[in-house]
Amino acid sequence: QVRLVESGGGLVQAGGSLRLSCKASGMILSVFSPDTIGWYRQAPGKDRELVATITGRSTTNYHDSVKGRFTISKDNTRRTVNLQMNSMKPEDTAVYYCYATTSQLWGQGTQVTVSP
């Protein structure tokens, strides 16, 4: 069974860093490698929003609010997409989800909390 498993969430102070990982468990390389994988987040009372995406050609796209602070990367060998988050702000607090476009598959989410 193919599933996405996020990890790396937690509590961090403003200005700190966290690294999230999304592992595509059970996904074969020929599906994972060309796929566009995205990180999304949902804060309490707000809609889910796109944070960053990376394509099969490693083209990246970021929400304006995280440009220059977050970096998305893809490791095909490990079937993993990482999100390095630096200079974090309280407004980054949310549940973070990864999404595989071709498979239309969501992960279960990981909580990120940034204290002032």
N, C-alpha and C positions, 0 to 999 in steps of 0.2 A: 504494500500500500504506500503510495506516495504522499508525503506530508512535509510541510514546512515547520521547522522548529526554531523559534527565536530564543536567544539567550543574551545575557550581559546587562540586563536592566538593573536598576537599583536607585539608591539615594546618593546624590552628590550635591555639593555646595555650588553656588553660583561661581562661575569662572573655572570650574573643574571640567573633567573629561570622563566620558564613558565610551565603550566600544561595544556595539551590538553585533551579534552574528545571527545569520539566518541560514540554516542548513536544510537543503532539499533532500530529505531522507527517502531513499528508494527511487530517486529520479535518475534516469540514464543520461549519460553525457550528451548524447545527440539531441536530447530535449533541453537539458539545462543550458548547455553552452550558447546556443543562439537566442535564448529567451531573454526578454526584458524583465528584470526583477526590480521591484520597487519597495521602498520603505514608506509607510504611511503612519500617521499618528492621529489619535483622537483624544482630545482633552474633555473633561467633564462638561456636559452641556453644549458641546460643540460638534460640528460635523467632522467626519474623518477627512483628513487632508493629506495630499501628497507631500512627502518630504524630499525624496530623491529617487531617481531611477538610473539604471545602468543597462545598456543594451548588450546584445551579443558581440558587438564590435567595440564595446567598452566606452560608448558615448554616454556621457552623464548629463543629468538635468537636476536642478535643485530648486526648491522653493526659495523665493527671494529672502525670506527671513533666516535661512540657514547658510546662504552662500558665504564662503570664506571661513565658515566655522565647522561645517560637516563635510566629510568625504566618504563617498560610497565606492566600494571596490568589490571585485568578483574574483573568486578562486575556483576555476573550473575543476581542478584536480580534487578539491575537497567538497565540491558542490555547495559552496558557501558564498554568501554575499554579506559583506561587513559594512557597518556604518560607524565611522569614527566621529565622535561628537566632541568638539573642543569649545572652550569659552562659553560654556553652557549658561543659559538664563532661566529664571523661574518660569517664563512663558514656554519653555521647551517641555514642561511637565505634561505627560500624556501617556497613554498606552500606545506602544509602537508595534506595528504589524508589518510583516513582509508579504509580498504578493507576487506570484509567478503568473505572468500575463498569458502565456500559451495554455497553461493548465488551468487557468482561472482558479488558482488555489491560494487561500489565505492561511497564514499561521495563526497560532492561538493568541499571540500578543505578549509583550513584556512591558512591565510598568517602569517608567522613568520618572523620577521625582527630583526636581532641582530646588533646593532651599535657598532663600535669600541670603 
